[in-house]
Amino acid sequence: MATLYTQQSKNVTKTWLLMGAFLALIVAVGYFASYYYANPFILYIAIVFSVLTNITGYWFSDTIALKMSGAVEVDTTKSTNPERDRELIRIVENLSITAGLPMPKVCIINDPAPNAFATGRNKEHSAVAVTTGLLDRLDRNELEGVIAHELAHIGNRDTLIATVAVILVGLVSIMSDILLRSHMHGGNNNNNRGGGILMIAGIILLVLSPIFATMLQMAISRKREFVADATGALLTRYSEGLASALEKITSYSTQGGTPLKKASDATAHMYIANPFGAKALGGLHKLFSTHPPAEQRIKALRSLDISANS
C-alpha cells in the first residue's frame, strides 16, 4: 500500500525530471538560435542571462511575490481584527514548531476570494500569505490544513522551485519573441551553412517554446501540489481538514465567486487553488491550469494512509 512517503518520493522525482527538461529547452532554444544566426555568442548570452535572472529571482522572490499579490505582514497593533490575526499567528507558529521550521512571516491579503500561498528562497527567508476570504470561511481544522500545506511548500523548497519556473517561463518567452521578431525583420539567413532541416526545426522550436515552457511550469506545479497536500496531512495528522478546506475553496469558485483582484499568470501557480475563479473551470483555462483538479486532490487526501507513518 502506498504511504505518504512513497507518494512524496514519486512526485519529487518526477518534478526534478521536469526541471531538467525545462533547462534543456532553454539550451535548445539558444543552440538553434546561435546556429541559425551563425553566432555562438547567442547561446552564451542566453545561458549567462538565465543565470543572472535566476540569481535575482532567488534573492528577491519573496518580496516580489508579496508585493504583486498585495500581501501585508500582520501587525496586531494596527489590525482591524486583532483576535483573528493573533489566532492566525498562533496556528502558523504551532505548525512551524511541529514541522521543525523557523517562523515565517505571516501576511494577509485583503480579498474576499479564499486562497493562500507561500513564498521565499528558503525556510529562513519565507512567508505565508492568506486572504481575508479564507479566514472568514474556514474553521480552525481547515485553516490548519491550509497552513500545513503552505509550510510543506517551504519545507520542501517548492517556493524556490516555483520561482525558478516563473523566471524560466518568462525568459524562454522573451528569447523566442526577440528571435522571431529579428527573423521577420530580415535576420541573418546564412544559407551556406546547410542544415535547412535544422533551421526549420529551430524556428518551430522558437515558435512553440513559450507553450512548452508554460506546460512544463504547469506540470511542475501540479506535481508539487500533491506532494504538499500529502506532507501537510502528515504534519497535522488530519487529512480531512485540508480536504474540507479545498471543498470550500472550490465551492466558492463554482458558485460564481470573484477571482483574486491581483491574480496574474505569473503568480497563479503559487496559490493553493487557482486564483482566477469560475473562468478557470472551463475551456483553455482548464486545459492550461497550473493546478490539478480539486476533486483529484481531495480524493487523494481521503485515501492517504496516515496511520502507517505514526
C-alpha positions as CSV (number, residue, x, y, z in Angstrom):
1,M,0.0,0.0,0.0
2,A,1.3,3.5,-0.9
3,T,2.0,5.7,2.0
4,L,2.7,9.4,2.4
5,Y,6.4,8.9,1.9
6,T,6.2,6.8,-1.3
7,Q,3.8,9.4,-2.8
8,Q,6.2,12.2,-2.0
9,S,9.2,10.4,-3.3
10,K,7.5,9.6,-6.6
11,N,6.3,13.2,-7.2
12,V,9.7,14.7,-6.2
13,T,11.5,12.5,-8.7
14,K,9.1,13.5,-11.5
15,T,9.4,17.2,-10.6
16,W,13.2,17.1,-10.9
17,L,12.9,15.4,-14.3
18,L,10.6,18.1,-15.4
19,M,13.0,20.8,-14.2
20,G,15.8,19.0,-16.2
21,A,13.6,19.1,-19.3
22,F,12.9,22.8,-18.7
23,L,16.6,23.6,-18.6
24,A,17.2,21.5,-21.7
25,L,14.6,23.6,-23.5
26,I,16.4,26.8,-22.8
27,V,19.7,25.3,-24.1
28,A,18.0,24.0,-27.2
29,V,16.5,27.4,-28.0
30,G,19.9,29.1,-27.6
31,Y,21.6,26.4,-29.7
32,F,19.2,26.7,-32.6
33,A,19.3,30.5,-32.5
34,S,23.1,30.5,-32.5
35,Y,23.2,28.0,-35.4
36,Y,20.6,29.9,-37.5
37,Y,22.4,33.3,-37.0
38,A,25.9,31.7,-37.2
39,N,26.7,33.3,-33.9
40,P,27.7,31.1,-30.9
41,F,27.6,34.1,-28.6
42,I,23.8,33.9,-28.7
43,L,23.9,30.6,-26.7
44,Y,26.5,32.0,-24.3
45,I,24.4,35.2,-23.7
46,A,21.2,33.1,-23.2
47,I,22.9,31.0,-20.5
48,V,24.5,34.0,-18.8
49,F,21.2,35.9,-18.8
50,S,19.3,32.9,-17.4
51,V,21.9,32.5,-14.6
52,L,21.7,36.2,-13.7
53,T,17.9,36.2,-13.8
54,N,17.8,33.2,-11.5
55,I,20.1,34.8,-9.0
56,T,18.0,37.9,-9.0
57,G,14.8,35.9,-8.6
58,Y,16.4,33.8,-5.8
59,W,17.3,36.8,-3.6
60,F,14.1,38.8,-4.1
61,S,11.4,36.2,-4.9
62,D,9.5,36.6,-1.6
63,T,9.4,40.4,-1.8
64,I,8.3,40.4,-5.4
65,A,5.6,37.8,-4.8
66,L,4.2,39.6,-1.8
67,K,4.1,42.9,-3.5
68,M,2.4,41.5,-6.6
69,S,-0.3,39.9,-4.5
70,G,-0.9,42.9,-2.3
71,A,0.0,40.9,0.9
72,V,0.7,42.9,4.0
73,E,2.6,41.5,7.0
74,V,0.3,41.1,10.1
75,D,0.6,43.8,12.7
76,T,-1.9,43.1,15.5
77,T,-1.3,46.6,17.0
78,K,-2.8,48.1,13.8
79,S,-5.2,45.3,12.8
80,T,-8.9,45.8,12.5
81,N,-9.4,42.3,13.8
82,P,-6.6,41.6,16.2
83,E,-8.2,38.5,17.8
84,R,-8.4,36.8,14.4
85,D,-4.9,37.8,13.4
86,R,-3.4,36.6,16.7
87,E,-5.1,33.2,16.2
88,L,-3.6,33.0,12.7
89,I,-0.2,33.7,14.1
90,R,-0.6,31.0,16.8
91,I,-1.6,28.4,14.2
92,V,1.4,29.3,12.0
93,E,3.8,29.3,14.9
94,N,2.5,25.9,16.3
95,L,2.7,24.2,13.0
96,S,6.1,25.6,12.3
97,I,7.4,24.2,15.5
98,T,5.8,20.8,14.7
99,A,7.4,20.9,11.2
100,G,10.8,22.0,12.6
101,L,10.8,25.2,10.6
102,P,11.6,28.7,11.5
103,M,8.6,31.0,12.0
104,P,7.8,32.5,8.5
105,K,6.4,36.0,8.0
106,V,2.6,35.9,8.3
107,C,0.8,38.1,5.8
108,I,-2.8,38.8,4.9
109,I,-4.3,39.8,1.5
110,N,-7.4,41.9,1.8
111,D,-9.6,39.9,-0.7
112,P,-12.9,38.0,-0.3
113,A,-11.7,35.1,-2.5
114,P,-10.4,32.3,-0.3
115,N,-6.8,31.4,-1.1
116,A,-3.3,31.2,0.3
117,F,0.3,30.8,-0.8
118,A,3.9,30.5,0.5
119,T,7.0,32.2,-0.9
120,G,10.7,32.6,-0.1
121,R,14.0,31.3,-1.3
122,N,14.5,29.0,1.7
123,K,13.0,28.2,5.1
124,E,14.9,31.0,6.8
125,H,13.5,33.6,4.4
126,S,9.9,32.7,3.8
127,A,6.4,34.0,4.2
128,V,2.9,32.6,4.3
129,A,0.0,34.7,3.0
130,V,-3.7,34.1,3.3
131,T,-6.7,36.1,2.1
132,T,-9.3,37.6,4.4
133,G,-11.8,35.4,2.5
134,L,-10.0,32.3,3.6
135,L,-10.0,33.4,7.2
136,D,-13.7,34.2,7.1
137,R,-14.8,30.8,5.6
138,L,-12.6,28.2,7.2
139,D,-12.8,26.7,10.7
140,R,-9.7,26.1,12.7
141,N,-9.1,22.5,11.5
142,E,-9.4,23.6,7.8
143,L,-7.2,26.6,8.3
144,E,-4.6,24.4,9.9
145,G,-4.7,22.1,6.9
146,V,-4.1,25.0,4.5
147,I,-1.3,26.4,6.6
148,A,0.3,23.0,6.9
149,H,0.1,22.7,3.1
150,E,1.9,26.0,2.7
151,L,4.6,25.1,5.3
152,A,5.1,21.9,3.3
153,H,5.9,24.0,0.3
154,I,8.5,25.9,2.4
155,G,10.0,22.8,3.9
156,N,10.2,21.0,0.6
157,R,11.7,24.1,-1.0
158,D,8.9,24.2,-3.5
159,T,8.8,28.0,-3.2
160,L,12.3,28.3,-4.7
161,I,11.4,25.8,-7.5
162,A,8.2,27.7,-8.2
163,T,10.1,31.0,-8.5
164,V,12.7,29.4,-10.8
165,A,9.9,28.1,-13.0
166,V,8.3,31.6,-13.3
167,I,11.6,33.1,-14.3
168,L,12.4,30.4,-16.8
169,V,9.0,30.7,-18.4
170,G,9.4,34.4,-18.8
171,L,13.0,34.0,-20.1
172,V,12.1,31.5,-22.8
173,S,9.1,33.6,-23.9
174,I,11.2,36.7,-24.1
175,M,14.0,34.9,-26.0
176,S,11.6,33.4,-28.5
177,D,9.8,36.7,-29.1
178,I,13.1,38.6,-29.7
179,L,14.5,36.0,-32.1
180,L,11.2,35.7,-34.1
181,R,10.9,39.4,-34.5
182,S,14.6,39.6,-35.6
183,H,13.9,36.8,-38.2
184,M,10.8,38.6,-39.5
185,H,12.8,41.8,-39.9
186,G,15.5,40.3,-42.0
187,G,17.8,38.4,-39.7
188,N,20.9,36.7,-40.9
189,N,19.9,34.0,-43.4
190,N,23.1,32.1,-43.8
191,N,22.2,29.5,-46.5
192,N,25.8,28.3,-46.8
193,R,25.6,26.5,-43.5
194,G,23.4,23.9,-45.0
195,G,21.2,22.2,-42.4
196,G,17.9,23.6,-43.7
197,I,16.0,21.0,-41.7
198,L,17.8,22.1,-38.6
199,M,16.9,25.7,-39.4
200,I,13.2,24.8,-39.8
201,A,13.3,22.8,-36.6
202,G,14.9,25.7,-34.8
203,I,12.2,28.2,-36.0
204,I,9.4,25.7,-35.0
205,L,11.1,25.4,-31.5
206,L,11.2,29.1,-31.2
207,V,7.5,29.4,-32.0
208,L,6.4,26.6,-29.7
209,S,8.9,27.1,-26.8
210,P,6.6,29.5,-24.8
211,I,3.9,26.9,-25.0
212,F,6.3,24.1,-23.9
213,A,7.6,26.3,-21.1
214,T,4.1,27.1,-19.8
215,M,3.2,23.4,-19.9
216,L,6.3,22.4,-18.0
217,Q,5.6,25.1,-15.4
218,M,2.0,23.7,-15.2
219,A,3.2,20.1,-14.7
220,I,5.8,21.1,-12.0
221,S,3.1,23.0,-10.1
222,R,0.6,20.1,-10.4
223,K,3.0,17.5,-9.1
224,R,4.1,19.8,-6.2
225,E,0.6,20.4,-5.1
226,F,0.0,16.6,-4.5
227,V,3.3,16.4,-2.6
228,A,2.4,19.4,-0.4
229,D,-1.1,18.0,0.3
230,A,0.5,14.8,1.5
231,T,3.1,16.5,3.6
232,G,0.6,18.8,5.1
233,A,-1.7,16.0,6.0
234,L,1.2,14.2,7.7
235,L,2.0,17.4,9.6
236,T,-1.5,17.8,11.1
237,R,-2.3,14.1,11.2
238,Y,-5.7,15.1,10.0
239,S,-6.1,15.0,6.2
240,E,-9.8,15.7,6.3
241,G,-9.0,19.3,7.4
242,L,-7.3,20.2,4.2
243,A,-9.8,18.1,2.1
244,S,-12.7,20.1,3.6
245,A,-10.8,23.4,3.0
246,L,-10.3,22.5,-0.6
247,E,-14.0,21.7,-1.0
248,K,-15.0,25.2,0.4
249,I,-12.4,27.0,-1.7
250,T,-13.7,25.1,-4.8
251,S,-17.3,25.7,-3.9
252,Y,-16.6,29.5,-3.8
253,S,-15.3,29.3,-7.4
254,T,-18.1,27.1,-8.8
255,Q,-20.8,29.3,-7.3
256,G,-19.5,32.3,-9.2
257,G,-17.2,33.8,-6.7
258,T,-15.0,36.7,-7.8
259,P,-11.3,35.9,-8.7
260,L,-8.5,37.4,-6.7
261,K,-8.2,41.1,-7.5
262,K,-4.4,40.8,-8.1
263,A,-4.3,37.4,-9.6
264,S,-1.9,37.0,-12.5
265,D,-0.5,34.3,-14.8
266,A,3.0,34.9,-13.3
267,T,1.9,34.0,-9.7
268,A,-1.2,31.8,-10.2
269,H,0.7,28.5,-9.6
270,M,1.9,29.7,-6.2
271,Y,-1.6,29.7,-4.7
272,I,-3.2,26.6,-3.0
273,A,-6.0,26.8,-5.6
274,N,-6.4,28.5,-8.9
275,P,-7.0,32.2,-8.2
276,F,-9.0,33.0,-11.4
277,G,-12.4,32.0,-10.0
278,A,-15.1,30.4,-12.2
279,K,-13.5,31.3,-15.5
280,A,-10.6,28.9,-14.7
281,L,-13.0,25.9,-14.6
282,G,-13.6,25.5,-18.3
283,G,-12.1,25.9,-21.8
284,L,-8.4,26.7,-22.3
285,H,-8.2,28.0,-18.7
286,K,-8.9,24.4,-17.5
287,L,-6.6,22.8,-20.0
288,F,-3.6,25.0,-19.0
289,S,-4.5,25.3,-15.4
290,T,-1.5,25.4,-13.0
291,H,-3.4,23.3,-10.5
292,P,-4.7,19.7,-10.6
293,P,-8.4,19.3,-10.3
294,A,-9.6,19.8,-6.8
295,E,-11.6,16.6,-6.9
296,Q,-8.4,14.6,-7.5
297,R,-6.6,16.3,-4.7
298,I,-9.5,15.7,-2.3
299,K,-9.8,12.1,-3.3
300,A,-6.0,11.6,-2.8
301,L,-6.1,13.2,0.6
302,R,-9.0,11.0,1.8
303,S,-7.2,7.9,0.6
304,L,-3.9,8.6,2.4
305,D,-2.8,6.0,4.9
306,I,-1.5,8.4,7.7
307,S,-1.6,5.7,10.3
308,A,1.1,3.8,8.5
309,N,3.5,6.6,9.4
310,S,2.5,7.1,13.0
